[in-house]
Amino acid sequence: MSAPSILAREPAQGRAALAAAGESWRVTYASTSVRGAPAVLTGLVHLPPGVPPATGWPVVTYGHMTTGGGDSSAPSLATDDSPELRRMTQGDHFVTALLRSGIAVLQPDYEGLGSPGPHPYLIGPALATSVRDLLVAARSSSALVLGDHWVAAGHSEGAVAALHAAAAGPPPGVRLVGCAVFAPVTRMDQTIGLSLRWRTTPPGFGVVPSLIALMISGAATVDPELAALVESDGLSDRARRLWPALGERTLTELARRDSFGGLPPRALLGARGDAVRSALLASLRAHDVAGLALPTGMPLRIDAAAADEVAPFWLTRALVRRYRGAGVPVEAVWWRTGHSGVLAARRAPEPAAAWVAGLLRFPQSAG
């Protein structure tokens, strides 16, 4: 199988182009799908303004939070009228701060977003592949002038991508010098296991059944038995009618009352719903970031929310303790906000970017 490479690039348009960047490109790159087949993925490459250093721009890969499962969910296609604009651009303050520090930023859309096929939602190896292959592909382009020092970063689903990419280790010729994640999701088998028992959806929580549906769809990309259940009697009739929307709509659209937002989590399941539930929870446990073997001694910063409605603070606190116990030096920073608020202006973006810049100025290999 050939090495990842940039197949095409064009100037980023709309909200995908950042004012702080000297250049913003939307790229198409060769990769590998979750099933091991050749794949073509998309993403963004932001370069700082000015002349690159002789060694090339230091690099941060940034994984975005969940935006949905359809092509219109790809942040590289963000426009002012996108229904998913808030989540698509949630990391822009952080990326901007990095660019102002002279750091290039690569942002994968992930498999299935802006590219053919389903999105392997929360499947760690697939997310890691989209991150690492964009890094390899971008570094192979002489026009982008990227160096060999790398920090993996990400928010929510993107934190899962960053941590799995770090655990997989740096590609040849690259030095992994640290990892910075925001509101990482962990032990979803516990939180989703409880949510699947809801027979009603509280007002404002339409995103929950939408996320569960995305999780089932994602797990089915690597579990043929679950895929068969999804296509037969594992889902309710209502869920089956809505299922195609997972590959067409953004998360905001999925959470509306006319879509999965109008379906209580328990009502997703059909006659063999218990088997679907068991398979989903097993997948969540298998890909949980708590089970990763991160490079010992790798600097890791976790910015977390004290009032996180998606990643409860006690689960994040346990994750921090687990990593520290495994010899990973973790700097944990807590913010008095919710899941998305961690990356709001005047919270984590500036201090986290300064921490990353410090690593890249004085790099120590963690690979």
PLY file of the C-alpha trace (Angstrom):
ply
format ascii 1.0
element vertex 367
property float x
property float y
property float z
element edge 366
property int vertex1
property int vertex2
end_header
0.00 0.00 0.00
1.45 3.38 -1.01
2.34 6.01 1.57
-0.21 8.74 2.30
0.18 11.74 0.00
-1.59 14.94 -0.93
-3.70 14.24 -4.02
-5.05 17.76 -4.47
-5.17 21.08 -2.67
-7.14 24.27 -3.11
-7.44 27.47 -1.06
-9.81 26.95 1.86
-13.08 28.83 1.47
-15.66 30.35 3.78
-15.20 29.82 7.50
-12.59 27.12 6.88
-10.07 29.84 5.94
-8.60 31.47 9.06
-7.56 35.11 9.14
-4.53 34.30 11.31
-3.09 31.93 8.71
-0.62 32.94 6.05
-2.14 30.16 3.93
-5.18 27.93 4.50
-5.59 24.93 2.20
-8.33 22.34 1.83
-6.54 19.14 0.90
-7.50 15.71 -0.37
-5.14 12.94 0.70
-4.64 9.23 0.20
-5.31 7.13 3.28
-6.74 3.79 4.37
-10.33 3.10 5.39
-11.40 1.47 8.62
-11.81 -1.76 6.61
-8.25 -1.60 5.25
-9.12 -0.43 1.73
-7.57 2.55 -0.04
-9.45 5.72 0.88
-9.44 9.39 -0.08
-9.91 11.74 2.88
-10.10 15.50 3.25
-8.85 18.06 5.73
-7.32 21.48 6.28
-3.72 22.69 6.37
-3.10 26.08 7.99
0.38 27.63 7.69
1.56 30.61 9.78
2.30 33.88 7.99
5.89 34.70 7.17
8.92 32.68 6.17
9.15 29.13 7.60
12.20 28.26 9.70
14.98 26.30 8.01
13.74 23.13 9.72
10.14 23.70 8.59
7.10 24.75 10.58
6.50 22.73 13.76
3.17 20.90 13.49
0.05 20.37 15.57
-2.69 18.05 14.38
-6.07 19.13 15.72
-9.09 16.83 15.82
-12.51 18.51 15.94
-15.46 17.67 18.16
-18.40 15.65 16.81
-20.17 17.43 13.96
-22.31 14.62 12.52
-21.93 11.82 10.01
-22.62 13.35 6.60
-20.34 15.15 4.17
-21.85 18.50 5.15
-20.41 17.85 8.62
-16.82 18.27 7.38
-15.19 21.36 8.96
-13.20 21.92 5.75
-16.54 22.82 4.13
-17.71 25.21 6.88
-19.72 28.20 5.70
-21.58 30.97 7.50
-24.92 29.27 6.85
-23.88 25.78 7.99
-26.23 24.47 10.70
-23.16 22.94 12.37
-20.99 26.06 12.30
-20.53 26.33 16.07
-19.08 22.85 16.45
-17.13 23.06 13.18
-15.33 26.18 14.40
-15.17 25.38 18.12
-11.38 24.99 17.98
-10.65 28.13 15.96
-9.47 30.17 18.97
-6.93 27.46 19.80
-5.80 27.04 16.18
-5.46 30.81 15.80
-3.28 31.03 18.92
-1.04 28.27 17.54
-0.68 30.01 14.18
0.31 33.23 15.94
3.03 31.24 17.71
4.48 30.11 14.38
2.97 26.61 14.43
1.30 24.91 11.44
-2.01 23.18 12.12
-3.45 20.16 10.29
-7.15 19.40 10.73
-8.53 16.10 9.39
-12.24 15.91 8.60
-12.15 12.17 9.54
-13.17 9.25 7.37
-16.69 9.58 5.96
-16.92 13.35 6.48
-16.34 15.05 3.15
-15.32 11.66 1.73
-17.14 8.48 0.63
-18.45 5.90 3.07
-19.79 5.93 6.64
-18.06 7.76 9.48
-16.46 5.24 11.93
-17.60 7.32 14.87
-15.44 6.88 18.00
-13.50 4.01 16.43
-10.06 4.93 17.76
-7.80 3.36 15.11
-9.80 4.92 12.27
-9.61 8.37 13.87
-5.88 7.92 14.50
-5.33 6.93 10.86
-7.02 10.09 9.60
-4.74 12.16 11.86
-1.45 10.38 11.18
-2.02 10.01 7.44
-2.74 13.72 7.06
0.49 14.42 8.93
2.48 12.09 6.67
0.80 13.37 3.51
1.30 17.04 4.36
4.94 16.53 5.30
5.54 14.79 1.96
4.55 17.97 0.09
7.52 20.24 -0.50
5.14 23.18 -0.94
4.01 23.04 2.72
7.47 23.09 4.39
6.61 21.20 7.58
9.15 20.13 10.18
9.46 16.91 12.13
8.23 18.06 15.58
4.60 17.11 16.25
2.00 17.61 18.98
-1.32 15.75 18.75
-4.34 17.73 19.95
-8.12 17.50 19.84
-11.46 18.22 21.48
-14.05 15.61 22.52
-14.15 13.12 19.61
-10.98 14.86 18.46
-9.40 14.12 21.85
-10.09 10.44 21.18
-8.39 10.88 17.78
-5.37 12.64 19.30
-4.86 10.13 22.11
-5.17 7.13 19.78
-2.77 8.81 17.33
-0.27 9.40 20.16
-0.62 5.81 21.36
0.05 4.58 17.81
3.33 6.48 17.89
4.87 8.94 15.47
5.23 8.09 11.79
8.80 7.54 10.54
10.84 10.72 10.57
8.53 12.50 13.02
9.10 13.31 16.70
6.02 13.24 18.92
6.76 15.79 21.65
3.43 15.89 23.46
-0.35 15.76 23.40
-3.00 18.35 24.37
-6.65 17.34 24.64
-9.83 19.13 25.60
-12.80 17.47 27.32
-11.80 13.91 26.35
-14.69 11.45 26.39
-14.10 8.30 28.41
-16.14 5.43 29.86
-18.97 6.09 27.45
-20.06 2.53 28.11
-21.25 3.79 31.51
-22.93 7.02 30.44
-24.45 5.67 27.23
-25.45 2.45 28.98
-27.62 4.53 31.30
-28.93 6.79 28.53
-30.12 3.80 26.51
-32.67 3.12 29.25
-34.38 6.50 28.78
-37.95 6.09 27.55
-38.35 9.85 27.14
-35.90 12.51 26.01
-35.68 15.54 28.33
-36.07 18.93 26.63
-32.78 20.10 25.18
-31.28 16.59 25.14
-32.15 15.65 21.55
-28.45 15.35 20.85
-28.26 12.23 23.06
-30.24 9.78 20.86
-28.47 11.29 17.84
-25.05 10.54 19.34
-26.11 7.03 20.30
-27.27 6.37 16.74
-23.92 7.63 15.43
-22.14 5.36 17.92
-24.09 2.30 16.78
-23.42 3.16 13.14
-19.72 3.71 13.88
-19.36 0.46 15.80
-21.07 -1.40 12.95
-18.28 -0.38 10.55
-15.94 -2.82 12.31
-18.47 -5.33 13.69
-20.25 -7.40 11.00
-22.63 -8.96 13.53
-23.74 -5.54 14.73
-24.09 -4.39 11.12
-26.40 -7.35 10.47
-28.46 -6.46 13.56
-28.79 -2.87 12.35
-30.15 -4.10 9.04
-32.60 -6.55 10.61
-34.46 -6.43 13.92
-31.83 -4.78 16.12
-33.39 -1.38 15.56
-36.95 -0.20 15.90
-38.96 0.57 12.78
-38.75 4.29 13.54
-34.96 4.15 13.92
-34.58 2.18 10.68
-36.58 4.79 8.77
-34.33 7.53 10.12
-31.07 5.61 9.66
-30.06 7.02 6.23
-29.99 10.50 7.77
-26.83 9.55 9.69
-24.86 9.76 6.45
-26.59 12.92 5.27
-27.14 15.29 8.18
-25.05 17.22 10.68
-25.41 16.62 14.41
-27.57 19.72 14.84
-29.95 18.45 12.16
-29.99 14.93 13.61
-30.93 16.36 17.02
-34.10 18.02 15.71
-37.52 16.68 16.62
-38.13 15.48 13.05
-35.05 13.27 13.27
-33.34 11.32 16.05
-33.95 14.17 18.49
-37.60 13.15 18.54
-36.81 9.54 19.40
-36.13 8.51 23.03
-32.90 6.49 23.32
-34.72 3.31 24.37
-36.93 3.64 21.29
-33.88 3.23 19.03
-33.81 -0.47 19.84
-35.87 -3.20 18.25
-36.69 -6.81 19.07
-32.98 -7.67 19.37
-32.10 -4.40 20.97
-30.33 -6.07 23.89
-27.80 -7.54 21.46
-27.28 -4.11 19.86
-26.79 -2.57 23.29
-24.24 -5.23 24.29
-22.29 -4.85 21.04
-22.25 -1.07 21.31
-21.03 -1.04 24.90
-18.34 -3.61 24.04
-17.15 -1.37 21.20
-17.06 1.69 23.46
-14.98 -0.23 26.00
-12.61 -1.55 23.33
-11.86 1.94 21.99
-11.90 3.82 25.29
-8.94 6.14 25.72
-8.57 4.87 29.30
-7.18 1.62 27.91
-4.48 3.20 25.77
-0.79 2.66 26.41
0.56 6.17 25.88
4.30 6.75 25.53
5.79 6.83 29.03
7.04 10.31 29.82
5.05 12.01 27.04
3.86 15.43 28.25
0.06 15.44 28.25
-2.21 18.38 28.98
-5.91 17.79 29.64
-8.23 20.80 29.76
-11.48 19.61 31.26
-14.87 21.04 32.21
-16.03 20.90 35.81
-19.66 20.86 34.64
-19.22 18.62 31.59
-22.53 17.11 30.48
-20.80 14.72 28.03
-17.61 13.75 29.89
-18.50 13.94 33.62
-15.72 15.31 35.78
-15.37 12.15 37.90
-14.66 10.05 34.80
-12.10 12.57 33.51
-10.51 12.70 36.96
-10.19 8.91 36.94
-8.61 9.10 33.47
-6.01 11.57 34.73
-5.16 9.29 37.64
-4.90 6.27 35.37
-2.46 8.00 33.01
-0.35 9.33 35.85
-0.21 5.86 37.34
1.13 4.58 34.03
3.99 7.07 34.04
2.48 9.76 31.82
3.06 13.28 33.22
-0.38 14.87 33.02
-1.08 18.55 33.53
-4.81 18.73 34.25
-6.57 22.09 34.07
-10.19 22.43 35.13
-12.56 25.08 33.81
-15.88 26.13 35.34
-17.92 25.48 32.22
-19.52 22.74 30.13
-18.27 20.43 27.40
-18.05 22.97 24.56
-17.13 25.90 26.78
-13.61 24.63 27.44
-12.48 26.01 24.07
-14.34 29.31 24.34
-12.29 32.49 24.16
-10.64 33.47 27.46
-10.61 29.88 28.66
-8.32 27.07 27.44
-7.22 28.19 23.94
-4.51 30.72 24.86
-2.91 28.88 27.82
-3.07 25.52 26.05
-1.49 26.98 22.91
1.27 28.54 25.02
1.90 25.14 26.64
2.13 23.49 23.21
4.43 26.22 21.91
6.71 25.61 24.89
6.98 21.94 24.00
7.80 22.72 20.39
10.44 25.28 21.35
12.20 22.81 23.63
11.26 19.42 22.15
11.84 16.10 23.84
10.90 13.02 21.87
8.07 10.95 23.33
8.04 8.41 20.53
0 1
1 2
2 3
3 4
4 5
5 6
6 7
7 8
8 9
9 10
10 11
11 12
12 13
13 14
14 15
15 16
16 17
17 18
18 19
19 20
20 21
21 22
22 23
23 24
24 25
25 26
26 27
27 28
28 29
29 30
30 31
31 32
32 33
33 34
34 35
35 36
36 37
37 38
38 39
39 40
40 41
41 42
42 43
43 44
44 45
45 46
46 47
47 48
48 49
49 50
50 51
51 52
52 53
53 54
54 55
55 56
56 57
57 58
58 59
59 60
60 61
61 62
62 63
63 64
64 65
65 66
66 67
67 68
68 69
69 70
70 71
71 72
72 73
73 74
74 75
75 76
76 77
77 78
78 79
79 80
80 81
81 82
82 83
83 84
84 85
85 86
86 87
87 88
88 89
89 90
90 91
91 92
92 93
93 94
94 95
95 96
96 97
97 98
98 99
99 100
100 101
101 102
102 103
103 104
104 105
105 106
106 107
107 108
108 109
109 110
110 111
111 112
112 113
113 114
114 115
115 116
116 117
117 118
118 119
119 120
120 121
121 122
122 123
123 124
124 125
125 126
126 127
127 128
128 129
129 130
130 131
131 132
132 133
133 134
134 135
135 136
136 137
137 138
138 139
139 140
140 141
141 142
142 143
143 144
144 145
145 146
146 147
147 148
148 149
149 150
150 151
151 152
152 153
153 154
154 155
155 156
156 157
157 158
158 159
159 160
160 161
161 162
162 163
163 164
164 165
165 166
166 167
167 168
168 169
169 170
170 171
171 172
172 173
173 174
174 175
175 176
176 177
177 178
178 179
179 180
180 181
181 182
182 183
183 184
184 185
185 186
186 187
187 188
188 189
189 190
190 191
191 192
192 193
193 194
194 195
195 196
196 197
197 198
198 199
199 200
200 201
201 202
202 203
203 204
204 205
205 206
206 207
207 208
208 209
209 210
210 211
211 212
212 213
213 214
214 215
215 216
216 217
217 218
218 219
219 220
220 221
221 222
222 223
223 224
224 225
225 226
226 227
227 228
228 229
229 230
230 231
231 232
232 233
233 234
234 235
235 236
236 237
237 238
238 239
239 240
240 241
241 242
242 243
243 244
244 245
245 246
246 247
247 248
248 249
249 250
250 251
251 252
252 253
253 254
254 255
255 256
256 257
257 258
258 259
259 260
260 261
261 262
262 263
263 264
264 265
265 266
266 267
267 268
268 269
269 270
270 271
271 272
272 273
273 274
274 275
275 276
276 277
277 278
278 279
279 280
280 281
281 282
282 283
283 284
284 285
285 286
286 287
287 288
288 289
289 290
290 291
291 292
292 293
293 294
294 295
295 296
296 297
297 298
298 299
299 300
300 301
301 302
302 303
303 304
304 305
305 306
306 307
307 308
308 309
309 310
310 311
311 312
312 313
313 314
314 315
315 316
316 317
317 318
318 319
319 320
320 321
321 322
322 323
323 324
324 325
325 326
326 327
327 328
328 329
329 330
330 331
331 332
332 333
333 334
334 335
335 336
336 337
337 338
338 339
339 340
340 341
341 342
342 343
343 344
344 345
345 346
346 347
347 348
348 349
349 350
350 351
351 352
352 353
353 354
354 355
355 356
356 357
357 358
358 359
359 360
360 361
361 362
362 363
363 364
364 365
365 366
